[in-house]
């Protein structure tokens, strides 16, 4: 769908909003999902392309060792932008970064890009937290891929207003959605649009994350077991995760498997959703559900589509959290009778909207309506893989095709 190799990302305007002032912009997310591209796009726009420093590069490390104040003096009243990519791989990187920021903050705005390790360390409560803002970049979503205006995803007004705005667009994007489902939202395989390339890229991608990123972050000694776990989890997408079943499959104990799952999340291979623990009676409040950032490896059609929708909704929640003054979270609903709604989004800790994902079923099941009633009559949208569907009932229950709702 994209004619060149640059896809405009919705996060760009959030990251570089002038309201964020002097704070360093930390951009974190899955490996190869476009963090460096966003940074370079900003540097090029500001005519600062030469101020990109990849700390994997031995010349950059040598330049720093030879002169800790290696950034050139600008002598300008207007700040320049500089990007430090992968600086988290340097020993005592936080001290390096804080030292450079403290001494050069009047001359430079800082973009810091990196992997999960950057995200994990920033959460540890050190001094960087007070001088930086964190932004999460997810894989490409449908609206970005078809070059749609980001304005339509802003949650202005009520949840009903947001849903109505989403479904009232006449644009659909069935072909683009199929390409995303086949190749994932990672830029390289998506733009290449080749089944053979995607297969080989996926194999290399998971191997690099497990053998390089997980070893570096977590010192996991049995990486072959972590690899086995990665290839077992796609079959678990869409259902509450049973660690007991993984214990039997992997011949590991509960504690070790949970540790491995945590490492996979820290390295942005998977993310999880907790069950909502609000006021609905007889909720199941234990097992979490897991989803992949790269859903192209999932074989089951229904599970893959649910994972695709999870990324679409999660990306919106992440964007809303950095573009508004409100706090959004995402959960799933499941009661002890195993009645479930795939997604619940909360706003400032209050239920905001529910979403259910189906391949083609246009009739909304009654338990979704009951959940809605118990949560304060919030709207429910049933999102279908099937194209050409739009139904509205009682101004609160919506059934709509994904290639319209997410376009």
C-alpha positions in Angstrom: 0.0 0.0 0.0 2.9 2.4 0.7 4.7 3.6 -2.3 8.1 4.4 -0.5 9.8 3.1 2.5 8.6 5.7 5.0 5.3 5.3 6.8 4.2 8.3 8.8 3.7 7.2 12.4 1.0 8.6 14.6 3.5 8.7 17.6 5.7 11.3 15.9 3.6 14.3 16.8 3.1 13.1 20.3 6.8 12.6 20.9 7.8 16.0 19.6 4.9 18.0 21.1 6.5 21.4 22.2 4.4 21.1 25.5 6.9 18.5 26.7 9.6 21.1 26.9 13.1 20.2 27.9 12.5 16.6 28.8 14.4 13.9 27.0 12.2 11.8 24.7 12.7 8.1 25.4 11.2 6.0 22.6 10.9 2.4 23.4 9.3 -0.6 21.7 9.9 -3.8 19.8 13.2 -4.3 18.0 12.9 -3.1 14.3 9.5 -1.5 14.7 10.7 2.0 13.6 12.1 3.8 16.6 15.3 4.9 14.8 13.3 6.0 11.8 11.2 8.3 13.9 14.3 9.8 15.4 16.0 10.3 12.0 12.9 11.8 10.6 13.0 14.5 13.3 16.7 15.1 12.9 16.4 15.5 9.1 13.5 17.9 9.6 15.6 20.0 12.0 18.7 19.7 9.7 20.5 17.8 12.4 21.0 14.4 10.7 24.7 14.4 11.6 23.7 14.4 15.3 22.6 10.7 15.3 24.9 8.5 17.4 24.5 4.8 17.5 26.3 3.5 20.6 26.7 0.1 19.0 29.2 1.8 16.7 32.8 1.5 18.0 33.7 4.9 16.6 31.0 6.6 18.7 32.2 4.8 21.8 35.8 5.9 21.0 34.7 9.4 20.4 33.1 9.5 23.9 36.1 7.9 25.6 38.4 10.4 24.0 36.3 13.3 25.0 33.2 13.0 27.2 32.0 16.4 26.0 32.0 15.1 22.4 28.9 17.0 21.3 29.9 20.1 19.3 29.2 23.5 20.8 26.4 25.1 18.9 26.6 28.7 19.9 22.9 29.0 19.0 19.9 30.3 20.9 17.7 27.7 19.3 18.4 24.2 20.5 19.5 21.4 18.2 18.1 17.9 18.3 20.4 14.9 19.0 19.7 11.2 19.1 21.5 8.6 21.2 20.5 5.2 19.9 21.3 2.0 21.9 23.1 3.9 24.6 21.7 1.5 27.1 24.3 -1.0 26.0 27.1 1.1 27.5 28.3 0.4 31.0 26.9 3.0 33.4 24.8 4.5 30.6 22.5 6.3 32.9 25.4 8.3 34.4 26.7 9.1 30.9 23.3 10.3 29.8 22.6 12.4 32.8 26.0 14.0 32.7 25.6 14.9 29.0 22.1 16.2 29.7 23.2 18.3 32.7 26.0 20.0 30.8 24.4 20.4 27.4 20.7 20.8 28.0 20.7 24.4 27.0 22.0 23.6 23.6 20.3 20.3 22.8 17.0 18.4 22.9 17.6 14.7 23.4 16.0 11.7 21.7 16.9 8.4 23.3 15.9 5.2 21.5 16.4 1.7 22.5 15.0 -1.7 23.5 13.2 -3.1 26.5 16.3 -2.7 28.6 16.0 1.1 28.3 12.4 0.9 29.4 13.1 -1.4 32.3 15.9 0.6 33.7 14.0 3.9 33.4 11.3 2.4 35.6 13.7 1.8 38.4 13.2 5.2 40.1 16.5 6.8 39.3 17.2 10.4 38.4 16.5 10.0 34.7 12.8 9.7 35.4 12.5 13.4 36.4 14.1 14.6 33.2 12.5 12.3 30.6 9.2 11.2 29.2 8.6 7.7 27.9 6.8 7.0 24.6 5.9 3.5 23.4 6.1 2.7 19.7 4.1 -0.3 18.6 4.1 -2.0 15.1 2.3 -0.2 12.3 -1.5 -0.1 12.6 -4.0 0.0 9.7 -4.6 3.8 9.7 -0.8 4.5 9.5 -0.4 1.9 6.7 -3.0 3.5 4.5 -1.6 7.0 5.3 -4.8 8.2 7.1 -4.9 11.3 9.2 -4.1 10.6 12.8 -6.8 12.9 14.0 -9.6 10.4 13.8 -8.2 8.2 16.6 -8.3 11.0 19.2 -10.8 10.1 21.9 -12.7 13.4 21.9 -16.0 13.4 23.9 -17.6 10.2 25.0 -16.8 6.6 24.0 -20.0 6.7 21.8 -18.6 9.7 20.1 -15.3 8.0 19.4 -17.0 4.9 18.1 -19.4 6.9 15.9 -16.5 8.9 14.5 -14.7 5.7 13.7 -17.6 3.9 12.0 -18.9 6.9 10.0 -15.8 7.1 7.8 -16.7 5.7 4.4 -13.1 4.6 3.8 -12.4 0.8 4.1 -9.0 -0.9 3.8 -9.6 -4.6 3.3 -6.5 -5.2 1.2 -4.3 -3.3 3.5 -5.6 -5.2 6.5 -4.9 -8.5 4.8 -1.3 -7.4 4.2 -1.0 -6.5 7.9 -2.4 -9.9 8.9 0.0 -11.7 6.6 3.2 -9.8 7.3 2.6 -8.0 10.6 3.0 -4.3 11.3 6.8 -4.4 11.3 8.0 -2.1 8.6 10.5 -4.3 6.7 8.4 -7.4 6.0 5.2 -5.2 5.6 6.7 -3.0 2.9 8.5 -5.9 1.2 5.1 -7.7 1.0 6.6 -11.1 0.2 5.5 -14.3 1.9 9.0 -15.9 1.5 10.7 -12.8 2.9 8.3 -12.6 5.9 9.0 -16.3 6.7 12.8 -15.8 6.7 12.5 -12.5 8.5 10.4 -13.9 11.3 12.9 -16.8 11.9 15.8 -14.4 12.1 13.8 -11.9 14.2 12.9 -14.2 17.0 16.3 -15.8 17.1 18.0 -12.4 17.5 15.7 -11.3 20.3 16.1 -14.5 22.2 19.9 -15.1 21.7 21.0 -11.4 21.9 18.5 -9.3 23.8 17.3 -11.9 26.3 20.8 -13.1 27.1 22.0 -9.5 27.6 19.1 -8.5 29.8 18.3 -11.5 31.9 21.2 -13.9 31.9 18.8 -16.8 31.0 20.9 -19.9 30.8 18.5 -22.2 29.0 17.8 -20.1 26.0 16.6 -23.1 24.0 13.7 -23.4 26.5 12.9 -19.7 25.9 12.8 -20.4 22.2 10.5 -23.4 22.8 8.2 -21.1 24.8 8.0 -18.6 22.0 6.9 -21.3 19.6 4.3 -22.7 22.0 2.7 -19.4 22.9 1.0 -18.6 19.5 -1.4 -21.5 20.1 -2.3 -19.9 23.5 -3.3 -16.5 22.0 -7.0 -15.7 22.7 -7.4 -17.7 25.8 -6.3 -17.1 29.5 -2.8 -18.5 29.7 -2.4 -21.7 31.7 1.0 -22.0 33.1 0.2 -25.5 34.2 0.1 -26.6 30.5 3.4 -25.0 29.8 5.0 -26.7 32.8 4.2 -30.1 31.2 5.2 -29.0 27.7 8.6 -27.5 28.7 9.4 -29.6 31.7 10.1 -26.5 33.8 8.7 -25.3 37.1 6.1 -22.5 37.4 8.5 -20.0 38.7 10.9 -20.4 35.8 8.2 -20.2 33.2 6.8 -17.1 34.7 10.3 -15.6 34.7 10.7 -16.5 31.0 7.3 -14.9 30.2 8.4 -11.8 32.0 11.6 -11.6 29.9 9.6 -12.0 26.7 7.5 -9.1 27.7 10.5 -7.0 28.7 12.0 -7.6 25.3 8.7 -6.8 23.5 8.0 -10.1 22.0 4.7 -10.4 23.8 2.4 -8.2 26.0 -0.3 -9.3 28.4 -3.7 -8.3 29.4 -5.0 -8.7 33.0 -8.6 -9.6 33.7 -10.7 -6.7 34.9 -11.3 -6.8 38.6 -14.0 -4.3 39.0 -17.5 -4.5 40.4 -19.1 -7.2 38.2 -20.0 -10.2 40.2 -18.3 -13.6 39.7 -15.4 -12.3 37.6 -12.5 -14.5 37.0 -9.6 -12.4 38.4 -6.6 -14.7 37.9 -5.2 -15.7 34.5 -3.8 -13.2 32.0 -4.0 -13.3 28.3 -0.9 -12.9 26.1 -0.5 -11.4 22.6 2.4 -11.1 20.2 3.7 -7.8 18.7 4.4 -9.9 15.6 1.1 -11.7 15.1 2.0 -13.0 11.6 3.4 -16.2 13.2 0.0 -17.2 14.5 -1.6 -19.9 12.5 -5.2 -19.9 13.8 -7.3 -17.4 11.8 -9.5 -16.3 14.8 -6.5 -16.0 17.2 -4.5 -14.0 14.7 -7.3 -11.6 14.1 -7.9 -11.1 17.8 -4.2 -10.4 18.2 -4.3 -7.9 15.3 -7.2 -6.1 17.0 -5.3 -6.2 20.3 -2.4 -4.3 18.7 -4.8 -1.8 17.1 -6.5 -1.1 20.4 -3.3 -1.1 22.5 -1.7 1.4 20.2 -4.6 3.7 20.6 -4.5 3.4 24.4 -0.7 4.1 24.3 -1.2 7.1 22.1 -4.1 8.5 24.2 -1.9 8.2 27.3 0.7 10.6 25.7 -1.6 12.9 23.8 -4.2 13.6 26.5 -4.3 14.4 30.2 -6.3 11.3 30.9 -5.1 7.8 31.9 -6.2 4.8 29.8 -5.8 1.1 30.4 -6.9 -2.1 28.7 -8.2 -5.4 30.2 -10.3 -8.3 29.3 -13.5 -9.5 30.9 -14.3 -13.1 31.9 -16.6 -14.5 34.5 -16.6 -17.8 36.3 -19.1 -19.2 33.8 -16.4 -18.5 31.1 -18.4 -15.8 29.4 -15.9 -13.3 28.0 -15.5 -10.0 26.3 -12.2 -9.7 24.6 -11.3 -6.1 25.5 -12.3 -3.5 28.1 -10.7 0.0 27.9 -10.9 2.1 31.0 -10.5 5.9 31.3 -9.2 7.3 34.6 -9.9 3.9 36.2 -13.6 3.8 35.0 -15.0 1.6 32.3 -15.0 3.4 29.0 -15.8 1.0 26.2 -15.8 -2.7 25.4 -14.7 -4.5 22.3 -15.4 -8.0 21.1 -13.6 -9.6 18.1 -15.2 -12.0 15.6 -14.5 -13.3 12.2 -18.0 -12.9 10.8 -20.7 -13.3 13.4 -22.9 -10.2 13.3 -25.2 -11.0 16.2 -23.9 -9.7 19.5 -24.2 -12.2 22.4 -26.2 -11.3 25.4 -23.4 -11.5 28.0 -21.7 -8.5 26.4 -24.8 -6.5 26.9 -25.1 -7.7 30.5 -21.4 -6.7 31.1 -22.2 -3.3 29.6 -25.1 -2.8 31.9 -23.2 -3.7 35.0 -20.3 -1.4 34.0 -22.5 1.7 33.7 -24.1 1.2 30.3 -20.8 1.7 28.4 -20.8 1.1 24.6 -19.8 -2.2 23.1 -18.3 -2.5 19.6 -18.1 -5.9 17.9 -15.3 -5.8 15.4 -15.5 -8.2 12.5 -12.9 -9.5 10.0 -15.7 -9.8 7.5 -16.0 -6.7 5.3 -19.0 -4.6 4.6 -20.8 -4.8 7.9 -22.3 -2.0 10.0 -25.1 -2.3 12.5 -26.1 -0.1 15.4 -28.5 -1.1 18.2 -29.9 1.2 20.9 -27.1 3.8 20.2 -24.8 1.7 22.4 -24.1 -1.6 20.6 -22.2 -1.5 17.4 -21.2 -4.3 14.9 -18.7 -3.1 12.4 -16.0 -4.4 10.0 -12.4 -4.0 11.1 -11.3 -2.6 7.8 -13.7 0.3 8.4 -13.4 0.8 12.2 -9.5 0.8 12.2 -9.0 2.5 8.8 
